[in-house]
Amino acid sequence: MLQKIDPEEKHLDILLIDKYERFEQLPAGFKLLADSGLYDELSIPFDESVKSFKSSRVQFKQGLLLGVDSQANTVDI
């Protein structure tokens, strides 16, 4: 069961990490095989996607996740 996000945003931070700057849906990938010119139309920049959350607690960092330190509450990118 999914937990509702706290409307006061006190308990949740979301960090999206991806080595690419754009999100591609799998079905769109098949269309891109047929027509690579559709890439900008079928993929979404992560920065744009994060803005749709309308929350300052959702962030995107382009990079590769190298490590997580749960005690220090940090990630290495």
Secondary structure, DSSP 8 states (H G I E B T S, - for coil): ------TT--S--EEEEESSSEEE-HHHHHHHHH-GGGHHHHEEEHHHHHHTT--TTEEEEES---EEETTTTEEE-
